[in-house]
Amino acid sequence: MPRWYWILIVLALFGAWNTFTHRAVEQPPGALAPAEPFQRAIDAPDEFEENGYHLTPRARFGITARVLASERYRIDPMARLVPYDVALGWGLMSDTSVLERVDVTQGNRFYYWRTEDDTLPLDELASHSANMHLIAADDDIADEIAALRVGQVVTIEGMLVDVRRPDGGTMNTSLSRNDSGAGACEIIWAEKLSVQ
């Protein structure tokens, strides 16, 4: 057989394995993550460097939420520090019976949802989901972030941080769950991560 034939077989097997290991996790109806995120301001933050980026802690932060989407970034200005964004939902947005009526997408460092069901409380959907820029505090957490699957329930503990890039650009974390649009994403220095 020609060499290209074997290359196609290997690529097909890799694609099938990747699809299988990242498939969505089925969950029953009901709020899987009913609690609100925890947040407490940091009064005198110890700033620090990571991969050439300057980080300023703003608040201690903890969340248990359902993974709604995950997106890998490789070439934007934040990719070296934040290779993954994860859209998370809690309360109503962790309930399978609700999510069956909501379309979720991610791209360009934003998270989008939409629904055609006018019986759903739109304000509550918006305030119970967010796009999180996750910065891994160590290699083990980086591996866990990369392995997250849609539908899993994850607990993340760490700090909300503002970031100054090596080129001088800045990205500030959201400190509210009620904002939307540009600047509404949380930037989390993830010190602990566990999947339930």
Backbone as ProteinMPNN parsed JSONL, in Angstrom:
{"seq_chain_A": "MPRWYWILIVLALFGAWNTFTHRAVEQPPGALAPAEPFQRAIDAPDEFEENGYHLTPRARFGITARVLASERYRIDPMARLVPYDVALGWGLMSDTSVLERVDVTQGNRFYYWRTEDDTLPLDELASHSANMHLIAADDDIADEIAALRVGQVVTIEGMLVDVRRPDGGTMNTSLSRNDSGAGACEIIWAEKLSVQ", "coords_chain_A": {"N_chain_A": [[0.833, -1.19, 0.0], [0.393, 2.314, -0.649], [2.361, 4.885, 0.952], [0.999, 7.259, 1.711], [-1.53, 6.314, 2.145], [-1.364, 4.934, 4.58], [-0.777, 7.084, 6.219], [-3.178, 8.527, 6.069], [-4.848, 6.69, 7.367], [-3.762, 6.695, 9.981], [-4.242, 9.389, 10.677], [-7.046, 9.407, 10.59], [-7.653, 7.587, 12.652], [-6.553, 8.983, 14.831], [-8.206, 11.259, 14.819], [-10.684, 10.063, 15.404], [-10.156, 9.058, 17.968], [-9.654, 11.464, 19.35], [-12.151, 12.753, 19.115], [-13.724, 10.932, 20.56], [-12.582, 11.039, 23.173], [-13.147, 13.65, 23.884], [-15.863, 13.878, 23.91], [-19.203, 15.0, 24.718], [-20.535, 14.971, 28.058], [-23.266, 13.229, 29.206], [-26.008, 14.371, 31.17], [-28.431, 14.257, 33.857], [-31.742, 15.847, 34.187], [-32.172, 18.89, 36.135], [-30.665, 21.241, 38.424], [-27.3, 21.083, 38.388], [-25.241, 22.446, 39.519], [-25.975, 24.343, 41.824], [-25.136, 26.48, 43.492], [-24.086, 29.918, 43.973], [-21.191, 31.588, 42.602], [-18.238, 32.095, 44.635], [-16.741, 35.048, 45.875], [-14.226, 37.264, 46.996], [-12.829, 40.34, 47.754], [-9.4, 41.309, 47.257], [-7.348, 43.125, 49.236], [-4.647, 44.112, 49.443], [-2.889, 43.295, 47.037], [-0.43, 40.861, 46.038], [1.457, 41.275, 43.392], [2.482, 39.405, 40.471], [4.571, 37.55, 38.123], [4.024, 35.636, 35.162], [5.007, 33.563, 32.657], [6.07, 35.789, 31.352], [4.023, 37.619, 31.467], [2.339, 40.107, 33.38], [0.634, 39.823, 36.353], [-2.096, 40.94, 38.284], [-3.648, 40.323, 41.191], [-7.129, 40.479, 41.973], [-9.347, 39.476, 43.348], [-10.23, 36.803, 45.577], [-11.535, 33.736, 44.38], [-14.042, 31.333, 43.711], [-15.735, 28.637, 42.159], [-18.326, 26.374, 41.352], [-19.462, 24.714, 38.627], [-21.181, 23.896, 35.549], [-19.671, 22.691, 32.601], [-20.132, 24.399, 29.684], [-19.049, 24.959, 27.224], [-15.858, 24.753, 25.553], [-12.908, 26.248, 24.408], [-10.0, 26.217, 22.442], [-7.129, 28.275, 22.095], [-4.514, 29.388, 20.015], [-2.94, 31.33, 18.711], [-3.502, 34.01, 19.379], [-2.877, 37.176, 21.168], [-2.993, 36.446, 23.881], [-2.661, 33.745, 24.062], [-0.412, 32.253, 24.911], [-0.44, 32.516, 27.654], [-3.112, 32.036, 28.345], [-4.385, 29.467, 27.121], [-6.872, 28.223, 26.943], [-10.339, 28.989, 26.929], [-13.173, 28.617, 28.944], [-16.577, 28.178, 28.934], [-18.892, 28.503, 31.463], [-21.681, 27.344, 33.397], [-24.059, 27.881, 35.994], [-26.552, 27.305, 38.569], [-29.647, 27.864, 37.061], [-28.483, 27.627, 34.521], [-27.092, 25.284, 34.647], [-28.734, 23.23, 34.34], [-29.931, 20.497, 32.636], [-32.464, 20.307, 31.403], [-33.044, 22.93, 30.839], [-30.833, 23.728, 29.299], [-31.203, 22.221, 27.027], [-32.782, 23.834, 25.537], [-31.287, 25.971, 24.824], [-28.883, 27.463, 22.76], [-25.403, 27.243, 22.576], [-22.34, 28.825, 21.884], [-18.857, 29.476, 21.148], [-16.115, 31.691, 20.561], [-13.392, 33.703, 19.327], [-12.588, 34.634, 21.832], [-14.976, 35.118, 23.12], [-18.161, 34.184, 24.517], [-21.263, 32.893, 23.557], [-24.785, 32.751, 23.85], [-28.059, 31.68, 22.937], [-31.63, 31.63, 22.721], [-34.783, 30.449, 21.607], [-36.918, 30.132, 23.13], [-39.298, 31.779, 24.717], [-40.217, 31.536, 27.277], [-38.215, 31.214, 29.07], [-36.222, 32.754, 31.64], [-34.476, 35.365, 30.643], [-32.647, 37.236, 31.794], [-31.756, 35.813, 34.013], [-30.541, 33.622, 32.796], [-28.373, 34.916, 31.588], [-26.989, 35.958, 33.824], [-26.12, 33.717, 35.081], [-24.153, 32.38, 33.784], [-20.955, 32.359, 32.194], [-18.022, 33.361, 30.351], [-14.911, 32.1, 30.964], [-11.559, 32.949, 31.244], [-8.999, 30.844, 31.636], [-6.132, 30.51, 33.581], [-3.623, 28.351, 34.176], [-2.222, 27.371, 37.251], [-0.268, 25.477, 37.534], [1.37, 22.694, 35.829], [-0.153, 20.33, 36.053], [-2.77, 21.267, 36.496], [-3.086, 22.625, 34.089], [-3.203, 20.438, 32.334], [-5.584, 19.277, 33.228], [-7.444, 21.274, 32.608], [-7.261, 21.235, 29.814], [-8.398, 18.772, 29.337], [-11.083, 19.012, 29.945], [-14.579, 18.393, 29.474], [-17.591, 19.101, 27.715], [-20.517, 19.342, 29.637], [-19.5, 18.235, 31.963], [-19.189, 18.701, 35.522], [-17.436, 21.086, 37.22], [-15.144, 22.215, 39.709], [-13.5, 25.137, 40.525], [-10.89, 26.87, 42.048], [-9.251, 29.849, 43.02], [-7.837, 32.904, 41.935], [-9.217, 35.978, 40.756], [-7.778, 37.873, 38.22], [-6.074, 40.752, 36.864], [-4.414, 41.357, 33.762], [-1.316, 42.226, 32.323], [0.145, 42.311, 29.25], [3.267, 41.232, 27.661], [3.691, 43.005, 25.525], [2.62, 45.326, 26.41], [-0.112, 45.627, 26.266], [-3.344, 45.314, 27.873], [-5.571, 43.291, 29.86], [-8.413, 43.154, 31.659], [-9.99, 41.569, 34.42], [-13.433, 40.628, 34.8], [-15.461, 41.585, 37.546], [-17.968, 40.996, 38.219], [-21.01, 39.141, 37.94], [-23.047, 40.006, 36.444], [-22.534, 41.43, 34.161], [-22.004, 41.968, 30.593], [-20.781, 41.363, 27.235], [-17.805, 42.945, 25.79], [-15.085, 42.758, 28.015], [-16.444, 41.432, 29.993], [-15.647, 38.955, 30.774], [-14.35, 36.606, 33.125], [-11.071, 36.401, 34.393], [-9.191, 33.876, 35.461], [-6.813, 32.853, 37.749], [-6.087, 29.753, 38.152], [-5.84, 27.765, 40.847], [-6.681, 25.428, 42.021], [-8.414, 22.632, 40.725], [-11.097, 20.541, 40.127], [-12.988, 17.78, 38.939], [-16.301, 16.727, 39.191]], "CA_chain_A": [[0.0, 0.0, 0.0], [1.165, 3.564, -0.67], [2.63, 5.503, 2.253], [-0.046, 8.238, 2.024], [-2.69, 5.563, 2.621], [-1.151, 4.696, 6.008], [-0.889, 8.384, 6.888], [-4.616, 8.804, 6.194], [-5.404, 5.797, 8.397], [-3.327, 7.205, 11.279], [-4.983, 10.629, 10.936], [-8.445, 9.056, 10.879], [-7.693, 6.996, 13.995], [-6.322, 10.061, 15.793], [-9.423, 12.059, 14.845], [-11.721, 9.304, 16.113], [-9.78, 9.02, 19.387], [-9.841, 12.814, 19.881], [-13.589, 12.974, 19.222], [-14.236, 10.087, 21.633], [-12.129, 11.492, 24.491], [-13.696, 14.976, 24.171], [-17.318, 13.869, 23.719], [-19.97, 15.615, 25.803], [-21.009, 14.103, 29.136], [-24.724, 13.296, 29.405], [-26.391, 14.651, 32.552], [-29.876, 14.252, 34.071], [-32.322, 17.17, 34.461], [-31.96, 19.446, 37.471], [-29.494, 22.109, 38.562], [-26.148, 20.301, 38.849], [-24.358, 23.363, 40.257], [-26.947, 25.367, 42.247], [-24.582, 27.573, 44.3], [-23.484, 31.08, 43.333], [-19.745, 31.649, 42.796], [-17.693, 32.814, 45.791], [-15.778, 36.088, 45.522], [-13.85, 38.159, 48.092], [-11.812, 41.282, 47.282], [-8.049, 41.282, 47.82], [-7.045, 44.523, 49.529], [-3.254, 44.461, 49.149], [-2.47, 42.145, 46.232], [0.962, 40.615, 45.667], [1.518, 41.085, 41.943], [3.476, 38.4, 40.1], [4.803, 37.324, 36.697], [3.826, 34.275, 34.65], [5.284, 33.487, 31.213], [6.321, 37.131, 30.829], [2.837, 38.437, 31.683], [2.246, 40.672, 34.727], [-0.698, 39.543, 36.893], [-2.493, 41.661, 39.488], [-4.835, 39.712, 41.795], [-8.206, 41.401, 42.352], [-10.276, 38.849, 44.294], [-10.269, 35.344, 45.704], [-12.691, 33.31, 43.592], [-14.328, 29.905, 43.637], [-16.972, 28.35, 41.438], [-18.691, 25.033, 40.899], [-20.323, 25.0, 37.48], [-21.215, 22.929, 34.446], [-18.963, 23.125, 31.395], [-21.042, 24.605, 28.554], [-18.223, 24.944, 26.008], [-14.435, 24.978, 25.784], [-12.276, 26.646, 23.142], [-8.529, 26.319, 22.492], [-6.548, 29.369, 21.318], [-3.087, 29.132, 19.8], [-2.158, 32.396, 18.084], [-3.833, 35.38, 19.753], [-1.879, 37.724, 22.104], [-3.095, 35.857, 25.22], [-2.652, 32.281, 23.956], [0.676, 31.653, 25.683], [-0.847, 32.527, 29.065], [-4.48, 31.516, 28.476], [-4.693, 28.705, 25.909], [-8.267, 27.767, 26.93], [-11.492, 29.642, 27.551], [-14.223, 27.655, 29.268], [-17.864, 28.771, 29.29], [-19.451, 27.772, 32.602], [-23.039, 27.69, 33.809], [-24.472, 27.44, 37.32], [-27.984, 27.537, 38.762], [-30.484, 27.509, 35.917], [-27.65, 27.281, 33.372], [-26.473, 23.972, 34.818], [-29.864, 22.296, 34.262], [-30.055, 19.909, 31.303], [-33.775, 20.601, 30.814], [-32.949, 24.306, 30.331], [-29.803, 23.788, 28.256], [-31.752, 21.63, 25.8], [-33.478, 24.904, 24.806], [-30.343, 27.076, 24.667], [-27.731, 27.205, 21.89], [-24.178, 27.805, 23.134], [-21.171, 28.819, 21.013], [-17.701, 30.208, 21.635], [-15.162, 32.067, 19.537], [-12.752, 35.023, 19.449], [-12.532, 34.971, 23.26], [-16.315, 35.419, 23.606], [-19.123, 33.086, 24.664], [-22.586, 33.355, 23.127], [-25.918, 31.832, 23.994], [-29.328, 32.212, 22.44], [-32.758, 30.721, 22.85], [-36.043, 30.877, 20.999], [-37.947, 29.832, 24.121], [-39.564, 33.027, 25.452], [-40.623, 31.268, 28.655], [-37.027, 31.191, 29.921], [-35.855, 34.076, 32.176], [-33.241, 35.728, 29.955], [-31.705, 37.866, 32.726], [-31.157, 34.774, 34.856], [-29.612, 32.86, 31.954], [-27.17, 35.731, 31.394], [-26.249, 36.154, 35.072], [-25.709, 32.421, 35.621], [-23.182, 31.771, 32.879], [-19.888, 33.306, 31.851], [-16.82, 32.865, 29.703], [-13.808, 32.221, 31.902], [-10.201, 32.767, 30.728], [-8.348, 30.081, 32.703], [-4.673, 30.471, 33.64], [-3.256, 27.238, 35.056], [-1.144, 27.672, 38.198], [0.802, 24.488, 37.343], [1.188, 21.823, 34.657], [-1.252, 19.383, 36.288], [-4.025, 21.978, 36.26], [-3.148, 22.86, 32.642], [-3.676, 19.191, 31.724], [-6.995, 19.093, 33.598], [-8.224, 22.231, 31.808], [-7.271, 20.739, 28.434], [-9.215, 17.559, 29.26], [-12.482, 19.267, 30.301], [-15.58, 18.028, 28.473], [-18.918, 19.713, 27.854], [-21.41, 18.56, 30.488], [-18.892, 17.944, 33.255], [-19.304, 19.693, 36.591], [-16.062, 21.368, 37.637], [-14.925, 23.192, 40.768], [-12.257, 25.871, 40.315], [-10.56, 27.825, 43.102], [-8.066, 30.633, 42.698], [-7.972, 34.361, 42.036], [-9.481, 36.798, 39.581], [-6.581, 38.694, 38.016], [-5.87, 41.608, 35.698], [-3.217, 40.911, 33.058], [-0.613, 43.109, 31.407], [0.928, 41.502, 28.324], [4.632, 41.724, 27.409], [3.68, 44.124, 24.567], [2.019, 46.481, 27.067], [-1.573, 45.526, 26.252], [-3.929, 44.864, 29.136], [-6.863, 42.613, 29.875], [-8.88, 43.189, 33.04], [-11.029, 40.605, 34.751], [-14.732, 41.065, 35.308], [-15.683, 41.337, 38.972], [-19.426, 40.908, 38.361], [-21.654, 38.109, 37.114], [-24.189, 40.625, 35.769], [-22.128, 42.203, 32.987], [-21.975, 41.234, 29.33], [-20.01, 42.025, 26.187], [-16.352, 43.07, 25.972], [-14.693, 43.028, 29.396], [-17.307, 40.723, 30.941], [-15.1, 37.632, 31.084], [-13.502, 36.447, 34.291], [-9.737, 35.856, 34.162], [-8.962, 33.133, 36.702], [-5.586, 32.133, 38.07], [-6.682, 28.53, 38.711], [-4.92, 27.09, 41.765], [-7.235, 24.09, 42.238], [-9.472, 22.282, 39.775], [-11.532, 19.149, 40.262], [-14.2, 17.417, 38.19], [-17.149, 15.866, 40.02]], "C_chain_A": [[0.874, 1.248, 0.0], [1.288, 4.164, 0.74], [1.528, 6.477, 2.649], [-1.293, 7.566, 2.569], [-2.571, 5.33, 4.128], [-1.247, 5.998, 6.806], [-2.352, 8.76, 7.086], [-5.26, 7.946, 7.279], [-5.034, 6.307, 9.791], [-4.084, 8.483, 11.636], [-6.436, 10.357, 11.288], [-8.582, 8.46, 12.277], [-7.485, 8.052, 15.071], [-7.568, 10.928, 15.931], [-10.538, 11.366, 15.614], [-11.434, 9.263, 17.611], [-10.035, 10.385, 20.034], [-11.322, 13.125, 20.074], [-14.167, 12.19, 20.397], [-13.856, 10.632, 23.005], [-12.668, 12.871, 24.865], [-15.21, 15.042, 23.985], [-18.016, 14.466, 24.946], [-20.422, 14.556, 26.804], [-22.511, 14.302, 29.289], [-25.018, 13.505, 30.884], [-27.915, 14.629, 32.676], [-30.408, 15.672, 34.256], [-32.078, 17.594, 35.909], [-30.694, 20.27, 37.518], [-28.342, 21.312, 39.172], [-25.188, 21.14, 39.69], [-25.211, 24.53, 40.752], [-26.343, 26.584, 42.936], [-24.018, 28.696, 43.436], [-21.963, 31.022, 43.518], [-19.381, 32.455, 44.041], [-16.696, 33.859, 45.298], [-15.517, 36.984, 46.728], [-12.693, 39.028, 47.619], [-10.489, 41.058, 47.988], [-7.607, 42.731, 47.994], [-5.626, 44.939, 49.136], [-2.634, 43.318, 48.335], [-0.958, 42.079, 46.031], [0.984, 40.319, 44.174], [2.62, 40.092, 41.611], [3.542, 38.244, 38.59], [4.545, 35.859, 36.363], [4.024, 34.315, 33.147], [5.528, 34.868, 30.585], [5.139, 38.077, 30.951], [2.812, 38.899, 33.139], [0.807, 40.501, 35.214], [-0.925, 40.308, 38.193], [-3.753, 41.01, 40.061], [-5.853, 40.768, 42.223], [-9.135, 40.807, 43.403], [-10.001, 37.361, 44.378], [-11.557, 34.894, 45.025], [-12.815, 31.801, 43.627], [-15.658, 29.687, 42.961], [-17.118, 26.853, 41.218], [-19.736, 25.233, 39.816], [-20.234, 23.88, 36.453], [-20.463, 23.512, 33.257], [-19.958, 23.188, 30.241], [-20.306, 24.543, 27.221], [-16.777, 25.168, 26.415], [-13.791, 25.249, 24.432], [-10.779, 26.809, 23.355], [-8.071, 27.465, 21.591], [-5.039, 29.154, 21.215], [-2.291, 30.351, 19.356], [-2.544, 33.815, 18.48], [-2.853, 35.871, 20.83], [-1.914, 37.113, 23.508], [-2.866, 34.349, 25.225], [-1.56, 31.619, 24.785], [0.328, 31.559, 27.173], [-2.182, 31.814, 29.274], [-4.832, 30.727, 27.215], [-6.15, 28.258, 25.82], [-9.194, 28.779, 27.574], [-12.523, 28.559, 27.791], [-15.476, 28.436, 29.646], [-18.495, 27.89, 30.359], [-20.849, 28.265, 32.921], [-23.339, 27.126, 35.183], [-25.938, 27.799, 37.492], [-28.769, 27.034, 37.566], [-29.657, 27.033, 34.717], [-26.804, 26.03, 33.59], [-27.506, 22.859, 34.689], [-30.038, 21.804, 32.82], [-31.371, 20.28, 30.638], [-33.842, 22.036, 30.286], [-31.989, 24.356, 29.146], [-30.239, 23.128, 26.952], [-32.444, 22.678, 24.931], [-32.592, 26.123, 24.562], [-29.202, 26.632, 23.75], [-26.527, 27.943, 22.448], [-23.066, 27.718, 22.092], [-20.066, 29.651, 21.652], [-16.826, 30.574, 20.452], [-14.622, 33.462, 19.767], [-12.766, 35.553, 20.871], [-13.879, 35.418, 23.827], [-17.127, 34.133, 23.703], [-20.495, 33.654, 24.325], [-23.626, 32.293, 23.457], [-27.138, 32.506, 23.386], [-30.399, 31.156, 22.613], [-33.958, 31.311, 22.12], [-37.217, 30.616, 21.931], [-38.187, 31.075, 24.978], [-40.1, 32.793, 26.863], [-39.421, 31.254, 29.606], [-36.679, 32.602, 30.392], [-34.484, 34.505, 31.642], [-32.208, 36.368, 30.88], [-30.999, 36.822, 33.589], [-30.201, 33.898, 34.059], [-28.297, 33.613, 31.824], [-26.332, 35.832, 32.672], [-25.77, 34.847, 35.699], [-24.842, 31.639, 34.634], [-22.149, 32.821, 32.515], [-18.765, 32.591, 31.122], [-15.652, 33.137, 30.64], [-12.489, 31.977, 31.159], [-9.409, 32.09, 31.856], [-6.831, 30.061, 32.545], [-4.303, 29.37, 34.636], [-2.083, 27.626, 35.949], [-0.011, 26.656, 38.102], [0.444, 23.571, 36.176], [0.051, 20.835, 34.837], [-2.597, 20.043, 36.024], [-4.183, 22.291, 34.775], [-3.666, 21.626, 31.921], [-5.156, 18.958, 32.012], [-7.892, 20.044, 32.807], [-8.358, 21.718, 30.374], [-8.204, 19.542, 28.271], [-10.689, 17.792, 29.577], [-13.409, 18.955, 29.135], [-16.893, 18.732, 28.761], [-19.806, 18.77, 28.671], [-20.817, 18.213, 31.834], [-19.181, 19.065, 34.245], [-17.912, 19.852, 37.198], [-16.069, 22.381, 38.774], [-13.55, 23.808, 40.557], [-12.084, 26.848, 41.472], [-9.288, 28.558, 42.721], [-8.318, 32.105, 42.897], [-8.407, 34.94, 40.698], [-8.309, 37.767, 39.437], [-6.736, 39.602, 36.802], [-4.527, 41.214, 35.088], [-2.638, 42.05, 32.224], [0.316, 42.239, 30.559], [2.343, 42.055, 28.175], [4.669, 42.902, 26.442], [3.02, 45.381, 25.138], [0.501, 46.485, 27.061], [-2.101, 44.985, 27.569], [-5.247, 44.138, 28.9], [-7.28, 42.534, 31.337], [-10.016, 42.208, 33.254], [-12.343, 41.306, 35.081], [-14.785, 40.747, 36.798], [-17.169, 41.185, 39.269], [-19.948, 39.772, 37.503], [-22.805, 38.704, 36.308], [-23.81, 41.449, 34.549], [-22.141, 41.332, 31.74], [-21.154, 42.025, 28.318], [-18.529, 42.075, 26.501], [-16.04, 43.45, 27.418], [-15.498, 42.266, 30.431], [-16.775, 39.349, 31.328], [-14.261, 37.673, 32.36], [-12.153, 35.875, 33.839], [-9.321, 35.205, 35.473], [-7.571, 32.517, 36.725], [-6.052, 30.896, 38.839], [-5.656, 27.767, 39.53], [-5.375, 25.67, 42.085], [-8.329, 23.857, 41.223], [-9.821, 20.816, 39.986], [-12.833, 18.954, 39.49], [-14.997, 16.46, 39.054], [-17.692, 14.71, 39.202]], "O_chain_A": [[1.962, 1.25, 0.575], [0.425, 3.965, 1.594], [1.152, 6.521, 3.82], [-2.032, 8.158, 3.356], [-3.54, 5.501, 4.868], [-1.739, 6.007, 7.934], [-2.728, 9.257, 8.147], [-6.118, 8.421, 8.023], [-5.882, 6.351, 10.682], [-4.522, 8.642, 12.775], [-6.996, 10.997, 12.178], [-9.518, 8.789, 13.006], [-8.155, 8.031, 16.103], [-7.945, 11.294, 17.044], [-11.255, 12.003, 16.386], [-12.342, 9.413, 18.428], [-10.571, 10.457, 21.14], [-11.705, 13.701, 21.093], [-14.997, 12.708, 21.144], [-14.695, 10.688, 23.905], [-12.652, 13.234, 26.041], [-15.78, 16.13, 23.91], [-17.487, 14.437, 26.057], [-20.658, 13.402, 26.448], [-22.973, 15.427, 29.48], [-24.375, 12.907, 31.747], [-28.618, 14.945, 31.717], [-29.628, 16.602, 34.459], [-31.815, 16.767, 36.782], [-29.76, 20.035, 36.751], [-28.404, 20.914, 40.335], [-24.414, 20.6, 40.48], [-25.173, 25.607, 40.156], [-26.98, 27.637, 42.964], [-23.539, 28.468, 42.325], [-21.494, 30.456, 44.505], [-20.104, 33.364, 44.448], [-15.897, 33.583, 44.404], [-16.451, 37.415, 47.403], [-11.687, 38.511, 47.134], [-10.447, 40.672, 49.156], [-7.502, 43.476, 47.019], [-5.434, 46.008, 48.557], [-1.933, 42.472, 48.889], [-0.294, 43.104, 45.875], [0.578, 39.24, 43.743], [3.579, 39.945, 42.369], [2.68, 38.742, 37.866], [4.81, 34.965, 37.166], [3.3, 35.015, 32.439], [5.219, 35.079, 29.412], [5.251, 39.241, 30.568], [3.222, 38.157, 34.032], [-0.13, 40.975, 34.571], [-0.072, 40.326, 39.08], [-4.825, 41.135, 39.47], [-5.492, 41.813, 42.763], [-9.657, 41.53, 44.252], [-9.596, 36.73, 43.401], [-12.566, 35.596, 45.086], [-11.818, 31.082, 43.579], [-16.6, 30.454, 43.16], [-16.144, 26.157, 40.933], [-20.776, 25.848, 40.055], [-19.336, 23.039, 36.491], [-20.605, 24.694, 32.946], [-20.552, 22.178, 29.862], [-20.871, 24.125, 26.21], [-16.5, 25.706, 27.487], [-14.082, 24.577, 23.442], [-10.338, 27.448, 24.31], [-8.556, 27.615, 20.47], [-4.378, 28.789, 22.187], [-1.085, 30.413, 19.594], [-1.956, 34.761, 17.955], [-2.077, 35.074, 21.356], [-0.945, 37.252, 24.254], [-2.875, 33.733, 26.291], [-1.767, 30.525, 25.31], [0.755, 30.632, 27.861], [-2.363, 31.083, 30.248], [-5.504, 31.254, 26.329], [-6.625, 27.943, 24.729], [-8.887, 29.353, 28.619], [-12.727, 27.686, 26.947], [-15.45, 29.255, 30.564], [-18.619, 26.678, 30.183], [-21.168, 29.441, 32.742], [-22.92, 26.014, 35.505], [-26.509, 28.511, 36.665], [-28.573, 25.906, 37.114], [-30.082, 26.14, 33.984], [-25.9, 25.747, 32.805], [-27.196, 21.687, 34.901], [-30.263, 22.597, 31.905], [-31.401, 20.541, 29.435], [-34.62, 22.321, 29.376], [-32.296, 24.955, 28.115], [-29.703, 23.44, 25.889], [-32.669, 22.456, 23.742], [-33.074, 27.176, 24.147], [-28.625, 25.56, 23.938], [-26.612, 29.131, 22.759], [-22.864, 26.667, 21.484], [-20.31, 30.428, 22.575], [-16.794, 29.857, 19.452], [-15.308, 34.313, 20.335], [-12.932, 36.751, 21.102], [-13.927, 36.029, 24.895], [-16.819, 33.132, 23.056], [-20.846, 34.755, 24.751], [-23.369, 31.094, 23.352], [-27.233, 33.732, 23.328], [-30.122, 29.958, 22.647], [-34.114, 32.529, 22.035], [-38.371, 30.849, 21.569], [-37.386, 31.392, 25.858], [-40.406, 33.752, 27.571], [-39.601, 31.281, 30.823], [-36.823, 33.556, 29.627], [-33.453, 34.053, 32.139], [-31.018, 36.077, 30.766], [-29.803, 36.929, 33.861], [-29.167, 33.474, 34.577], [-27.225, 33.018, 31.937], [-25.103, 35.797, 32.611], [-25.094, 34.862, 36.728], [-24.806, 30.409, 34.649], [-22.431, 34.019, 32.525], [-18.581, 31.381, 31.257], [-15.434, 34.274, 31.058], [-12.312, 30.937, 30.523], [-9.176, 32.694, 32.903], [-6.309, 29.648, 31.51], [-4.642, 29.463, 35.816], [-1.074, 28.144, 35.471], [1.102, 26.941, 38.543], [-0.645, 23.663, 35.61], [-0.648, 20.525, 33.873], [-3.47, 19.443, 35.397], [-5.295, 22.23, 34.251], [-4.476, 21.739, 31.0], [-5.896, 18.496, 31.143], [-8.982, 19.66, 32.384], [-9.442, 21.763, 29.791], [-8.742, 19.32, 27.186], [-11.481, 16.854, 29.488], [-13.087, 19.21, 27.974], [-17.259, 18.933, 29.919], [-19.84, 17.563, 28.429], [-21.561, 17.919, 32.77], [-19.39, 20.216, 33.863], [-17.294, 18.88, 37.633], [-16.897, 23.292, 38.8], [-12.555, 23.096, 40.427], [-13.016, 27.566, 41.834], [-8.36, 27.967, 42.17], [-8.927, 32.52, 43.884], [-8.014, 34.45, 39.639], [-7.896, 38.404, 40.406], [-7.434, 39.27, 35.843], [-3.615, 40.789, 35.798], [-3.361, 42.748, 31.514], [1.166, 41.523, 31.088], [2.598, 43.209, 28.52], [5.581, 43.726, 26.521], [2.875, 46.383, 24.437], [-0.115, 47.271, 27.782], [-1.394, 44.284, 28.293], [-5.93, 44.34, 27.896], [-6.591, 41.925, 32.156], [-10.884, 42.034, 32.398], [-12.354, 42.432, 35.578], [-14.216, 39.753, 37.249], [-17.586, 41.236, 40.426], [-19.382, 39.476, 36.45], [-23.472, 37.984, 35.565], [-24.67, 42.102, 33.957], [-22.274, 40.111, 31.823], [-20.87, 43.206, 28.518], [-18.043, 41.346, 27.366], [-16.659, 44.356, 27.976], [-15.267, 42.429, 31.629], [-17.395, 38.651, 32.131], [-13.559, 38.647, 32.632], [-12.105, 34.973, 33.003], [-9.12, 35.889, 36.477], [-7.201, 31.756, 35.832], [-6.373, 30.977, 40.024], [-4.715, 27.191, 38.983], [-4.552, 24.806, 42.386], [-9.087, 24.77, 40.893], [-8.94, 19.957, 40.018], [-13.665, 19.857, 39.408], [-14.451, 15.495, 39.59], [-18.429, 13.875, 39.727]]}, "name": "protein", "num_of_chains": 1, "seq": "MPRWYWILIVLALFGAWNTFTHRAVEQPPGALAPAEPFQRAIDAPDEFEENGYHLTPRARFGITARVLASERYRIDPMARLVPYDVALGWGLMSDTSVLERVDVTQGNRFYYWRTEDDTLPLDELASHSANMHLIAADDDIADEIAALRVGQVVTIEGMLVDVRRPDGGTMNTSLSRNDSGAGACEIIWAEKLSVQ"}
